Amino acid sequence: MSFSDLFDSGFKKRNEDHFAAIVRVAMDDGIITDEEKTFLDRLARNLDIGENDYKIILKDYQSHPINPPTSYDKRLERLFDLSRMVYVDHIKGDHEEILLRKIAVGLGFNPDNVKYVVDKALTLVSNGVDLDTFIEEIKKMNR
């Protein structure tokens, strides 16, 4: 096995684990709504998760470890990516924001502040900021 194969499989596994963690969040109430399913479908495409792997993860999402990012900056990067996905795909409304809040809590954001963080994240993304500006602005919120 080549070095690039190791990197590719590690990256794929991380994406699958990340996707499974989001499925776990979506399943916290015991069902995946149509809105959540639409979001998961888009997320799977963006994370390059094949149809077969998608089905396996939906059936057995609890077997995947939850690996939240260990650093605050990495959590912000994931929040940025997910917020952009919600914005770019024009997924708007209460359902999507609630799911994004659940995911943000799963990423390690404080449940007491997550509404404000998600609102700020969506505002920043809608204003077209880049990742560095996004991280800087979210960090400023806590001051």
N, C-alpha and C positions, 0 to 999 in steps of 0.2 A: 504494500500500500504506500502510495506516495504521500509526501508532506501535504500537498494540496488536497488530497482526498481526506486526510485527517482534519484539515481546516474546514473543508466543506461539510463533512459529517458533523463536526462540532457545532458549526453555525446552524445547520439544519436542526440539530437536536435542541439547541437553545431556542430557536424559533418555535419548534413544536411545544417545548415546555412553556414558553411564554403564551402561546395560543391556548394551551390546556389550562393555564392559570386564569386566563380571561373567560374561558368556557366555565370554569369553576365559579367565577364571580357571577356570570350570567345565570348559572343554575342555583344560586343561593336561595331562591324562592321555589325551587323544585321544577320549574319549567323554563323553556326558552321561548320567549314570545316571538311573533313574526318580526318585530323590529329588531330584537336581539339577533335573530337568525340572519337577517339582512346584513347587520353589522359584522357578524362572525364570518359570513361568506366573503365580504370585502376584505376583512382582516386576513383570512386564509389566503386569498389571492395575493395580497401585499406581502405576506410572509413566505410566499412560495410554498405553500402546503398543498400537496397533491390531493385529489379527490379521495383516494383510498385512505391516506393518512388522516384526512379530515374526518372521515366516517369513524375510523378507529378512535381518534381522540374524543369525538363526541360521545362514543359509547363508554370509553374508559378513561375519561379525563382525570380521575382521581389517582391513577397510577403514575402520573407525571409529577415530578417534584415541583414545588413552588420555589422558584429562584428569583426573588425580587432583587433588583439591582442593589449592590452593596453601597454604592456611593450616591449622594444626593444629586450630583450632576447626571449620573446615569438614569436615575429616576426621572429627572427633568427631561432628558432626551427621549425617554419612552413616552412621557406625557406629551411632549411636543409632537412626536410621530402620530400618536393616537388622536390628538386634537386636530392635527392637519388632516388626517383621514376623515374625521367627522366633518370638518369644514369643506374639504375639497369634494367629498362625495355629496355635499349638500344634505347631510343627515342632520336635520335640526329638529328641535322639539324636546319636550320633557323626557320622553323615553330615552333618547340618546344621551342627554345630559345626565340623567340618573345612572345609566350604565357607565358612562365615563367617570362619574363620581365613585361608583363601586370599584371600577378598575383602579382609579387613583388610590383608593384606600388599600387595595391589594398590592399596589406598588410601594406602599409604605408611607403615604401621606396621612397626616393627622385627620381623623374623621371629623373633628370639630372645625377644621379649617378647609376641608376638601371642597365645599361648595364655592368658596371664594377663590381657591386655587384654580378650579376648573373654569369658573366664569372668566377669570383673568387670562387663563390659557386660551380659551376660545376667542376672547377679544384680541389678544396679541396675534393669534394665527390669522384672524380675519383682517387684521391690519397689515399682514404680509411680512412680519418680522422674520429674521433668520434665527437659527438655533442659538447663536451667541447672545443676541438681544433678548430672545425668549428667556434663556437661563438667567441673564442679568436682571430682567424685569420681575421674574417670579421670585428671585432671591430678595429683591428690594421690598417685596410685599411684607416680608417678615420683620422689617426694621421699624 
